[in-house]
């Protein structure tokens, strides 16, 4: 069977680009994938996403490693489809809003960019999944570089798009 996911593009929102004070070492990374077979189940989409080379990103400045063994703070081998739990729109939105505003109000321009680039993905998704905290035993050799790491997989069936959204700080 032909692959269901095709990498489309990436959006990176760096909090350092906004006047934010001491808590600017945070960012949101969004990788979008086209879904060529809309009838493929979510478990298959998650499996294919985890196997995709764009998923092999440590999110610590190194970028995607074609033969990489890391994903965020975790060894790639520890990230499985069952590590993702289904979440509703309200939970996913609250997670991102609470994380973004944890140190105080956001600059207006940053808030506007999150409202433009992030929140419509959450509200437009037909299914939303959150990567569970896999625990310290799943961390790779320097995985503790992230003090916060939040990952959502957002499936928009009508638009035929899957978005991998990571919000973290380092």
HELIX and SHEET records of a PDB file:
HELIX    1   1 UNK A   15  UNK A   17  5                                   3    
HELIX    2   2 UNK A   21  UNK A   23  5                                   3    
HELIX    3   3 UNK A   42  UNK A   51  1                                  10    
HELIX    4   4 UNK A   53  UNK A   55  5                                   3    
HELIX    5   5 UNK A   76  UNK A   78  5                                   3    
HELIX    6   6 UNK A   81  UNK A   83  5                                   3    
HELIX    7   7 UNK A   89  UNK A  100  1                                  12    
HELIX    8   8 UNK A  108  UNK A  117  1                                  10    
HELIX    9   9 UNK A  119  UNK A  124  1                                   6    
HELIX   10  10 UNK A  136  UNK A  138  5                                   3    
HELIX   11  11 UNK A  143  UNK A  145  5                                   3    
SHEET    1   A 6 UNK A   5  UNK A  14  0                                        
SHEET    2   A 6 UNK A  26  UNK A  35 -1                                        
SHEET    3   A 6 UNK A 161  UNK A 169 -1                                        
SHEET    4   A 6 UNK A 148  UNK A 156 -1                                        
SHEET    5   A 6 UNK A 127  UNK A 131 -1                                        
SHEET    6   A 6 UNK A  84  UNK A  86 -1                                        
SHEET    1   B 2 UNK A  70  UNK A  71  0                                        
SHEET    2   B 2 UNK A  74  UNK A  75 -1                                        
END                                                                             
